[in-house]
Amino acid sequence: MPAEIIDGRAIAKRVRADAAQRSIRLSERGIRPGLAVVLVGDDPASAVYTSSKAKAAEEAGMYSLNLRLPAETSEDDLLSRIDELNSDARIHGILVQMPLPKQIDPDTVLRRIDPGKDVDGFHPVNVGKLLLGERDGFIPCTPAGIQLLLKESGVRTPGKSCVIIGRSNIVGKPMAALMMQDNENANCTVTVCHRHTTDLQAHTAAADILIVAAGRPRMVTAEMVKPGAVVIDVGTNRVSDPGSRVGTRLQGDVDFESVREVASKITPVPGGVGPMTIAMLMTNTVRAAEMTLR
Ligand SMILES: NC(=O)c1ccc[n+]([C@@H]2O[C@H](COP(=O)([O-])OP(=O)(O)OC[C@H]3O[C@@H](n4cnc5c(N)ncnc54)[C@H](OP(=O)(O)O)[C@@H]3O)[C@@H](O)[C@H]2O)c1
């Protein structure tokens, strides 16, 4: 029987509705959650991402500041803008869209954001809290969204073997840190694979939960997957598709059609992990605003 499809759009819609409710309750207490999305330069894909994040914040009833800076902005200028946002009481969450132009060091920028407003969860303080299992930090949106997808799809994680392909700071590493924690939505035995992993298939074929974040279109095929495994495809690769209206389409890292015949549950691309990333950004922002009440 083909795998059940995990509907990320439907789950993300519920998460966003919950964030909107919490946002209304906060506004009634005089605090309207505010999200600042900063884009430096005019990369078209980044412009689309930042606009959709700002729009989602507005739809959730939040104050949304979409700050666009020219490509030639200096690092010092960007840092002063971040300082202003750090001390702006209307703003509870700050997100700087990556990649940045080459004159700006991304690590310096991420470290400048107030950890209490770091709704992307990339500041070393939040990275450390995640690893330590402290619950008062911010968890990066994509891994947090994947964990929620698993929970909402009824996947029991304790004791399971979770194999992650990819060790980036935004997906693979925080995903591993999340799934190894001692709680009912984690407690997995985690393996992280990367380009130096020998015999990738030996690892993937042993996974009860396989999370793929490699950025390699259709790299995971049916023979790499254990029958009955849950497969989460993070990949969003734009590939040529002469048959489509725009000549390209989004392709995941998983060969969906073949893997669907082996897995028990699978996320599609698009419509799986992607919508959860924005939804978790809304949750993190509303949480940042709620934290000002404590
Ligand atoms: N849906 C969403 O919301 C969302 C969010 C973030 C990212 N993404 C997508 O997820 C994918 C990964 O993103 P990322 O930022 O994590 O990418 P990244 O920084 O390029 O990292 C890719 C990781 O995959 C590993 N890798 C690449 N090829 C491999 C191979 N053949 N075998 C084993 N490991 C391999 C790399 O290993 P090394 O470390 O050894 O190089 C690296 O750790 C991309 O398609 C991206 O667009 C989607």
Ligand as a Chemical Component Dictionary entry (heavy atoms), coordinates in Angstrom:
data_LIG
# 
_chem_comp.id                   LIG 
_chem_comp.type                 NON-POLYMER 
_chem_comp.pdbx_formal_charge   0 
_chem_comp.three_letter_code    LIG 
# 
loop_
_chem_comp_atom.comp_id 
_chem_comp_atom.atom_id 
_chem_comp_atom.alt_atom_id 
_chem_comp_atom.type_symbol 
_chem_comp_atom.charge 
_chem_comp_atom.model_Cartn_x 
_chem_comp_atom.model_Cartn_y 
_chem_comp_atom.model_Cartn_z 
_chem_comp_atom.pdbx_ordinal 
LIG N1  N1  N 0  11.531 23.483 3.045  1  
LIG C1  C1  C 0  12.214 24.370 3.768  2  
LIG O1  O1  O 0  11.642 25.160 4.485  3  
LIG C2  C2  C 0  13.692 24.352 3.711  4  
LIG C3  C3  C 0  14.446 25.031 4.677  5  
LIG C4  C4  C 0  15.839 24.943 4.608  6  
LIG C5  C5  C 0  16.433 24.221 3.584  7  
LIG N2  N2  N 1  15.657 23.613 2.634  8  
LIG C6  C6  C 0  16.250 22.818 1.561  9  
LIG O2  O2  O 0  16.872 21.691 2.162  10 
LIG C7  C7  C 0  18.029 21.333 1.418  11 
LIG C8  C8  C 0  19.218 21.372 2.352  12 
LIG O3  O3  O 0  19.390 22.698 2.822  13 
LIG P1  P1  P 0  20.649 23.114 3.706  14 
LIG O4  O4  O 0  20.616 24.582 3.845  15 
LIG O5  O5  O -1 20.683 22.258 4.911  16 
LIG O6  O6  O 0  21.816 22.708 2.676  17 
LIG P2  P2  P 0  23.399 22.768 2.764  18 
LIG O7  O7  O 0  23.840 23.799 3.724  19 
LIG O8  O8  O 0  23.877 22.793 1.355  20 
LIG O9  O9  O 0  23.764 21.343 3.397  21 
LIG C9  C9  C 0  23.580 20.166 2.683  22 
LIG C10 C10 C 0  24.079 19.013 3.520  23 
LIG O10 O10 O 0  23.858 17.805 2.812  24 
LIG C11 C11 C 0  25.042 17.046 2.764  25 
LIG N3  N3  N 0  25.105 16.352 1.488  26 
LIG C12 C12 C 0  25.081 16.893 0.242  27 
LIG N4  N4  N 0  25.184 15.924 -0.680 28 
LIG C13 C13 C 0  25.281 14.756 -0.011 29 
LIG C14 C14 C 0  25.434 13.416 -0.415 30 
LIG N5  N5  N 0  25.501 13.071 -1.713 31 
LIG N6  N6  N 0  25.495 12.447 0.535  32 
LIG C15 C15 C 0  25.432 12.779 1.863  33 
LIG N7  N7  N 0  25.294 14.047 2.296  34 
LIG C16 C16 C 0  25.223 15.016 1.377  35 
LIG C17 C17 C 0  26.171 18.054 2.884  36 
LIG O11 O11 O 0  27.309 17.411 3.413  37 
LIG P3  P3  P 0  28.688 18.190 3.750  38 
LIG O12 O12 O 0  28.431 18.923 5.038  39 
LIG O13 O13 O 0  29.689 17.112 3.889  40 
LIG O14 O14 O 0  28.911 19.125 2.603  41 
LIG C18 C18 C 0  25.568 19.083 3.830  42 
LIG O15 O15 O 0  25.794 18.724 5.187  43 
LIG C19 C19 C 0  18.085 22.321 0.254  44 
LIG O16 O16 O 0  17.418 21.761 -0.859 45 
LIG C20 C20 C 0  17.307 23.513 0.771  46 
LIG O17 O17 O 0  16.746 24.288 -0.277 47 
LIG C21 C21 C 0  14.312 23.659 2.695  48 
# 
loop_
_chem_comp_bond.comp_id 
_chem_comp_bond.atom_id_1 
_chem_comp_bond.atom_id_2 
_chem_comp_bond.value_order 
_chem_comp_bond.pdbx_ordinal 
LIG N1  C1  SING 1  
LIG C1  O1  DOUB 2  
LIG C1  C2  SING 3  
LIG C2  C3  SING 4  
LIG C2  C21 DOUB 5  
LIG C3  C4  DOUB 6  
LIG C4  C5  SING 7  
LIG C5  N2  DOUB 8  
LIG N2  C6  SING 9  
LIG N2  C21 SING 10 
LIG C6  O2  SING 11 
LIG C6  C20 SING 12 
LIG O2  C7  SING 13 
LIG C7  C8  SING 14 
LIG C7  C19 SING 15 
LIG C8  O3  SING 16 
LIG O3  P1  SING 17 
LIG P1  O4  DOUB 18 
LIG P1  O5  SING 19 
LIG P1  O6  SING 20 
LIG O6  P2  SING 21 
LIG P2  O7  DOUB 22 
LIG P2  O8  SING 23 
LIG P2  O9  SING 24 
LIG O9  C9  SING 25 
LIG C9  C10 SING 26 
LIG C10 O10 SING 27 
LIG C10 C18 SING 28 
LIG O10 C11 SING 29 
LIG C11 N3  SING 30 
LIG C11 C17 SING 31 
LIG N3  C12 SING 32 
LIG N3  C16 SING 33 
LIG C12 N4  DOUB 34 
LIG N4  C13 SING 35 
LIG C13 C14 SING 36 
LIG C13 C16 DOUB 37 
LIG C14 N5  SING 38 
LIG C14 N6  DOUB 39 
LIG N6  C15 SING 40 
LIG C15 N7  DOUB 41 
LIG N7  C16 SING 42 
LIG C17 O11 SING 43 
LIG C17 C18 SING 44 
LIG O11 P3  SING 45 
LIG P3  O12 DOUB 46 
LIG P3  O13 SING 47 
LIG P3  O14 SING 48 
LIG C18 O15 SING 49 
LIG C19 O16 SING 50 
LIG C19 C20 SING 51 
LIG C20 O17 SING 52 
# 
